[in-house]
Amino acid sequence: MCGFLDSPITQPGVETQSMALNKYLNPSLIDFIDHLQSFEYVPEISDVADLIDLHTSTVWKLMKTLKQRGLALQGLVDVTRMGMVEVILIFDRLLKLQEVPKCMLREYSPILPWGSYLRYLVPRGFVESFLNSLYVKLGVEAREVYILPITIHSKPSLREYYDVNSRRFLPEWEQLVTRIKTYTRELLPREAPPEKVRYDEIDLYLVRELEINPFNSVKYITRKLNEELYPSKAVNYILVLRHYNNHVKNRGVIKGVRLKLEDVTLDTPIKTLSVVVGNPIDLLKISRVLTTHPYFLDAYINIPDSVLVTQALVPPGTIFSLSLLLEELKSGGLIKTWRNIYLDRARSAKYAFPVKIHSLTIDEMLNASDEKLLVRKIT
């Protein structure tokens, strides 16, 4: 079996994917973004100012600069605190986007060369009934189903992986393997017990808007909520603020913010879904390391099934390097098996957090219109 010395995984040449960042990034912005991502909650401007020892007016200017340069931030939702799990489905058939129920859909993509990938957000305890109803609706069953209760959110470190001199990302594939091997083993996280509070449409609407833009004000969200959710009866700002404080902020539903790198790339990277089987402790180590690199998106783990599913956006010139990285982890005994599934990013779609997930039954949601469900496509 080939190791790194026989088959190096570092690719020569410039990573053109990152060249679009030339006009966006400079050392001060990189440092600011990494500090923003260090919080495990949505920080107040004063929190950020205290952390980096700047005046609040300077922080506001940096936030404005991010917006002006098209660098969007998104909120990271801890779905387990809301009693939900991620469910990934792989189909052998190509499902057209218009025939796929959007009720709890988070992501859709055709699989290359043929098939479909769906990711849904489902209330814990209702997965089986949801799948049964979904299969009836679609007329086909999934070839593979992954129920993934644990999410490791990606927070790409630009300070570490973006070289301002060469204006490119530094893949450092060998370094990633070394970090995984030397990463401190940690106890496996336990699934959070279901919250006693019942989240309603106001709570879910708040989560949706904060996921799209974590620095939206509650006043702004209240205005949007009244326009979209309750146009016939105005909802009081004080009520929405109470929901935010008691059900979102104080319960740690938003686990910080991160930069969206997907929207600031020149050439289209290959979107890859990696399914990895191994010891859950090692899978956790792999997730912790990979989710700090700009190429990798969120990682999802099922501890009892010893499965990790993660996504990557990799430039075409280095896609084989991802396979070599996983094979190196396998040859080193850190994982048992791996395989990559390639997605059609051009035809992919992502959807904002579902709002009607607790106010309608599964069958009602599967048969309701997108308009009634307040479905919002975000890419």
C-alpha positions as CSV (number, residue, x, y, z in Angstrom):
1,M,0.0,0.0,0.0
2,C,1.4,3.4,-1.0
3,G,2.3,5.8,1.7
4,F,3.1,9.5,1.4
5,L,6.7,8.9,0.4
6,D,5.7,6.8,-2.6
7,S,2.6,8.9,-3.5
8,P,2.8,12.4,-2.2
9,I,-0.5,14.1,-1.7
10,T,0.7,17.7,-1.8
11,Q,-0.2,19.1,-5.3
12,P,2.1,21.6,-6.9
13,G,0.8,24.9,-8.3
14,V,-1.5,27.6,-7.1
15,E,-4.8,26.8,-5.6
16,T,-7.0,28.8,-7.9
17,Q,-10.0,28.2,-5.7
18,S,-8.6,30.7,-3.2
19,M,-7.6,33.3,-5.7
20,A,-11.0,34.9,-5.5
21,L,-10.1,35.9,-1.9
22,N,-7.3,38.2,-3.1
23,K,-9.6,41.3,-3.0
24,Y,-11.4,40.2,0.2
25,L,-8.7,39.2,2.7
26,N,-5.9,40.9,4.5
27,P,-4.1,40.0,7.7
28,S,-6.3,42.2,9.9
29,L,-9.5,40.8,8.5
30,I,-8.2,37.2,8.8
31,D,-7.4,37.8,12.5
32,F,-10.8,39.4,13.0
33,I,-12.6,36.5,11.4
34,D,-10.8,33.9,13.4
35,H,-11.6,35.7,16.6
36,L,-15.3,35.9,15.7
37,Q,-15.2,32.1,15.1
38,S,-13.7,31.4,18.5
39,F,-16.9,32.2,20.3
40,E,-19.3,29.3,21.2
41,Y,-22.3,31.7,21.1
42,V,-23.3,34.8,19.1
43,P,-21.1,37.5,20.6
44,E,-22.1,41.0,21.3
45,I,-19.9,43.6,19.7
46,S,-18.6,44.5,23.1
47,D,-17.5,40.9,23.6
48,V,-15.5,40.9,20.4
49,A,-14.0,44.3,21.3
50,D,-12.9,43.0,24.7
51,L,-11.4,39.8,23.2
52,I,-9.2,41.6,20.6
53,D,-8.7,44.8,22.6
54,L,-10.3,47.2,20.1
55,H,-12.8,49.9,20.5
56,T,-16.4,48.9,19.7
57,S,-16.5,51.5,16.8
58,T,-13.5,49.7,15.2
59,V,-15.3,46.4,15.5
60,W,-18.3,47.9,13.8
61,K,-16.1,49.1,11.0
62,L,-14.6,45.6,10.5
63,M,-18.1,44.1,10.5
64,K,-19.1,46.6,7.8
65,T,-16.0,45.8,5.8
66,L,-16.9,42.1,5.9
67,K,-20.4,42.9,4.5
68,Q,-19.1,45.3,1.9
69,R,-16.7,42.6,0.6
70,G,-19.4,39.9,0.4
71,L,-18.0,37.8,3.3
72,A,-21.1,36.4,4.9
73,L,-21.2,35.0,8.4
74,Q,-23.7,32.2,9.4
75,G,-25.0,31.0,12.8
76,L,-24.2,27.4,13.8
77,V,-27.3,25.7,15.1
78,D,-27.1,22.9,17.7
79,V,-30.0,20.8,16.5
80,T,-29.6,18.3,19.3
81,R,-30.6,20.9,21.9
82,M,-33.9,21.2,19.9
83,G,-34.6,17.5,19.9
84,M,-33.6,16.9,16.3
85,V,-31.2,14.7,14.3
86,E,-29.6,15.0,10.9
87,V,-30.7,12.2,8.5
88,I,-28.7,11.6,5.3
89,L,-30.3,9.6,2.5
90,I,-28.6,8.1,-0.6
91,F,-30.8,7.0,-3.5
92,D,-29.9,5.0,-6.6
93,R,-32.4,7.1,-8.6
94,L,-32.1,10.7,-9.7
95,L,-34.8,12.6,-7.9
96,K,-35.7,15.9,-9.4
97,L,-35.7,18.8,-6.9
98,Q,-39.3,19.7,-7.6
99,E,-40.5,16.2,-6.6
100,V,-38.6,16.2,-3.3
101,P,-40.6,17.3,-0.2
102,K,-39.1,20.4,1.2
103,C,-40.7,20.3,4.7
104,M,-37.6,19.5,6.6
105,L,-35.1,19.4,3.8
106,R,-31.7,21.0,4.5
107,E,-29.8,19.9,1.4
108,Y,-30.3,18.3,-2.0
109,S,-27.9,17.2,-4.7
110,P,-27.6,14.8,-7.6
111,I,-24.9,12.2,-7.2
112,L,-22.3,11.8,-9.9
113,P,-22.6,9.8,-12.1
114,W,-26.1,8.9,-11.0
115,G,-28.3,9.1,-7.9
116,S,-29.5,11.5,-5.3
117,Y,-28.4,12.8,-1.9
118,L,-30.8,14.3,0.6
119,R,-30.2,15.6,4.1
120,Y,-33.2,16.2,6.3
121,L,-33.6,17.5,9.9
122,V,-36.0,15.3,11.8
123,P,-37.4,15.4,15.3
124,R,-35.8,12.7,17.4
125,G,-38.2,9.8,17.9
126,F,-39.9,10.4,14.6
127,V,-37.3,9.2,12.1
128,E,-38.9,5.9,11.3
129,S,-42.3,7.3,10.7
130,F,-40.8,10.2,8.6
131,L,-38.9,7.7,6.4
132,N,-41.9,5.5,5.9
133,S,-44.0,8.5,4.9
134,L,-41.2,9.9,2.7
135,Y,-40.8,6.7,0.8
136,V,-44.5,6.5,0.1
137,K,-44.4,10.1,-1.2
138,L,-41.3,9.5,-3.4
139,G,-42.2,6.0,-4.5
140,V,-38.7,4.8,-3.9
141,E,-36.6,3.8,-0.8
142,A,-33.1,5.0,-0.1
143,R,-30.2,2.7,-0.7
144,E,-28.4,4.0,2.4
145,V,-29.7,5.9,5.5
146,Y,-27.5,7.6,8.1
147,I,-29.0,8.8,11.3
148,L,-26.5,11.3,12.7
149,P,-27.2,12.7,16.2
150,I,-23.8,14.5,16.7
151,T,-22.7,17.4,14.6
152,I,-19.1,18.8,14.6
153,H,-19.4,22.3,13.1
154,S,-16.7,23.5,10.8
155,K,-14.9,26.7,11.7
156,P,-12.2,27.2,9.1
157,S,-9.0,28.8,10.4
158,L,-7.8,31.3,7.8
159,R,-5.0,32.4,10.0
160,E,-3.6,28.9,9.8
161,Y,-4.5,27.8,6.3
162,Y,-4.5,30.9,4.2
163,D,-1.2,32.3,3.0
164,V,-1.5,36.1,2.4
165,N,1.8,36.2,0.5
166,S,1.0,33.6,-2.1
167,R,-2.7,34.4,-1.9
168,R,-3.8,30.7,-1.7
169,F,-4.9,28.1,0.7
170,L,-2.3,25.8,2.1
171,P,-3.8,22.3,1.9
172,E,-1.0,20.7,4.0
173,W,-2.5,17.3,3.6
174,E,0.4,15.5,5.4
175,Q,0.1,18.0,8.2
176,L,-3.6,17.2,8.6
177,V,-2.8,13.5,8.9
178,T,-0.1,14.2,11.5
179,R,-2.5,16.4,13.5
180,I,-5.1,13.7,13.5
181,K,-2.7,11.1,14.7
182,T,-1.4,13.4,17.5
183,Y,-4.7,15.0,18.4
184,T,-5.6,14.5,22.1
185,R,-8.2,11.7,22.5
186,E,-11.3,13.0,24.2
187,L,-14.4,11.4,25.7
188,L,-17.2,10.8,23.3
189,P,-20.0,13.4,23.6
190,R,-23.3,12.2,24.9
191,E,-26.5,12.9,23.1
192,A,-28.1,15.9,24.8
193,P,-31.4,14.9,26.6
194,P,-34.5,16.4,25.0
195,E,-35.3,19.9,26.2
196,K,-38.4,20.1,28.3
197,V,-39.4,23.3,26.5
198,R,-41.5,22.9,23.4
199,Y,-40.1,25.1,20.6
200,D,-42.8,26.8,18.6
201,E,-42.9,28.7,15.3
202,I,-41.5,31.9,16.9
203,D,-38.5,30.0,18.3
204,L,-37.8,28.2,15.0
205,Y,-38.2,31.5,13.0
206,L,-35.6,33.1,15.3
207,V,-33.2,30.2,14.7
208,R,-33.8,30.4,11.0
209,E,-32.9,34.1,10.8
210,L,-29.9,33.8,13.1
211,E,-28.6,30.9,11.1
212,I,-28.8,33.0,7.9
213,N,-27.3,36.1,9.6
214,P,-26.4,35.7,13.3
215,F,-26.0,39.4,13.8
216,N,-29.6,40.3,12.8
217,S,-31.3,42.2,15.6
218,V,-34.4,40.8,17.3
219,K,-36.2,44.0,16.2
220,Y,-35.4,43.2,12.6
221,I,-36.4,39.6,13.0
222,T,-39.7,40.6,14.7
223,R,-40.5,42.8,11.7
224,K,-39.8,40.0,9.2
225,L,-41.7,37.5,11.4
226,N,-44.8,39.7,11.3
227,E,-44.6,40.1,7.6
228,E,-44.1,36.4,6.8
229,L,-45.4,34.3,9.7
230,Y,-48.2,36.2,11.2
231,P,-49.3,38.9,8.7
232,S,-52.9,39.0,10.1
233,K,-51.9,39.5,13.8
234,A,-48.9,41.4,14.9
235,V,-46.5,39.7,17.3
236,N,-45.1,42.0,20.0
237,Y,-41.4,42.7,20.0
238,I,-41.2,42.0,23.8
239,L,-42.7,38.5,23.2
240,V,-40.1,37.7,20.5
241,L,-37.3,39.0,22.7
242,R,-38.5,36.8,25.5
243,H,-38.5,33.8,23.2
244,Y,-35.0,34.7,22.1
245,N,-33.6,35.0,25.6
246,N,-35.3,32.0,27.1
247,H,-35.4,29.5,24.3
248,V,-32.5,30.4,22.0
249,K,-29.8,32.4,23.7
250,N,-30.0,30.9,27.3
251,R,-30.3,27.4,26.0
252,G,-27.2,27.6,23.7
253,V,-29.1,26.8,20.5
254,I,-26.7,28.9,18.4
255,K,-23.1,27.6,18.9
256,G,-21.2,30.5,17.5
257,V,-20.6,31.8,14.0
258,R,-18.4,31.0,11.0
259,L,-17.4,32.5,7.7
260,K,-19.1,31.1,4.6
261,L,-16.3,30.4,2.2
262,E,-18.5,28.7,-0.5
263,D,-19.6,32.1,-1.9
264,V,-16.2,33.6,-2.5
265,T,-14.5,31.1,-4.8
266,L,-13.6,31.6,-8.4
267,D,-13.7,28.1,-9.9
268,T,-16.2,25.5,-8.8
269,P,-14.7,23.0,-6.4
270,I,-15.8,19.4,-6.4
271,K,-18.3,18.7,-3.6
272,T,-17.5,15.4,-1.9
273,L,-19.4,13.4,0.7
274,S,-17.0,11.1,2.6
275,V,-18.5,8.1,4.5
276,V,-15.9,6.8,7.0
277,V,-16.2,3.8,9.4
278,G,-14.0,3.4,12.4
279,N,-13.6,3.7,16.1
280,P,-15.8,6.5,17.3
281,I,-13.0,8.1,19.3
282,D,-10.8,8.2,16.2
283,L,-13.7,9.5,14.1
284,L,-14.1,12.3,16.6
285,K,-10.4,13.2,16.3
286,I,-10.7,13.2,12.5
287,S,-13.7,15.5,12.7
288,R,-12.1,17.9,15.1
289,V,-9.1,18.4,12.8
290,L,-10.7,18.4,9.4
291,T,-13.4,20.9,10.4
292,T,-10.7,23.6,11.0
293,H,-9.6,23.4,7.4
294,P,-11.4,25.7,4.8
295,Y,-12.0,22.8,2.5
296,F,-14.2,20.9,4.9
297,L,-17.7,21.5,6.0
298,D,-19.6,20.1,9.0
299,A,-19.1,16.5,10.1
300,Y,-21.8,14.2,11.4
301,I,-21.2,11.2,13.7
302,N,-23.3,8.2,14.7
303,I,-21.4,6.6,17.7
304,P,-23.3,3.3,17.9
305,D,-22.9,2.7,14.2
306,S,-19.2,4.0,14.2
307,V,-19.9,6.1,11.2
308,L,-18.7,9.6,10.2
309,V,-20.1,11.5,7.3
310,T,-18.5,14.8,6.3
311,Q,-18.4,17.0,3.2
312,A,-15.5,18.8,1.5
313,L,-15.3,21.4,-1.2
314,V,-12.0,20.5,-2.9
315,P,-10.4,22.1,-6.0
316,P,-10.4,19.7,-9.0
317,G,-6.6,19.6,-9.0
318,T,-6.4,18.2,-5.5
319,I,-9.4,15.9,-5.3
320,F,-7.2,12.8,-5.4
321,S,-5.3,14.1,-2.4
322,L,-8.5,13.7,-0.3
323,S,-8.6,10.0,-1.2
324,L,-4.9,9.6,-0.4
325,L,-5.5,11.3,3.0
326,L,-8.3,8.9,3.9
327,E,-6.3,5.9,2.7
328,E,-3.3,7.0,4.8
329,L,-5.7,7.1,7.8
330,K,-6.8,3.6,6.9
331,S,-3.3,2.2,6.5
332,G,-2.4,3.8,9.9
333,G,-5.3,2.0,11.6
334,L,-7.3,5.1,12.4
335,I,-10.2,4.1,10.2
336,K,-11.6,0.8,8.9
337,T,-13.2,1.8,5.6
338,W,-13.9,5.0,3.6
339,R,-15.5,6.0,0.4
340,N,-16.2,9.2,-1.4
341,I,-19.5,10.2,-3.1
342,Y,-19.2,13.0,-5.6
343,L,-22.1,15.5,-5.7
344,D,-23.2,17.8,-8.5
345,R,-22.6,21.2,-6.9
346,A,-24.1,23.1,-9.8
347,R,-27.5,21.5,-9.2
348,S,-27.3,21.4,-5.4
349,A,-29.6,23.3,-3.1
350,K,-29.6,24.3,0.5
351,Y,-32.6,25.3,2.6
352,A,-32.9,27.5,5.7
353,F,-34.0,26.0,9.1
354,P,-37.5,24.7,8.9
355,V,-40.2,26.7,10.7
356,K,-43.2,24.3,10.8
357,I,-41.4,21.3,12.2
358,H,-43.4,21.3,15.4
359,S,-46.7,22.8,14.4
360,L,-47.6,20.2,11.7
361,T,-47.6,16.4,11.7
362,I,-45.1,14.5,9.5
363,D,-47.8,13.7,6.9
364,E,-49.1,17.3,6.9
365,M,-45.6,18.6,6.3
366,L,-44.9,16.1,3.5
367,N,-48.1,17.1,1.7
368,A,-48.1,20.9,2.4
369,S,-47.0,23.5,-0.2
370,D,-43.7,25.2,0.0
371,E,-45.6,28.5,0.6
372,K,-47.4,27.1,3.6
373,L,-44.2,25.6,5.0
374,L,-42.4,28.9,4.5
375,V,-39.6,27.1,2.7
376,R,-36.6,29.3,2.0
377,K,-33.9,28.3,-0.4
378,I,-30.6,29.8,0.6
379,T,-28.3,28.5,-2.3
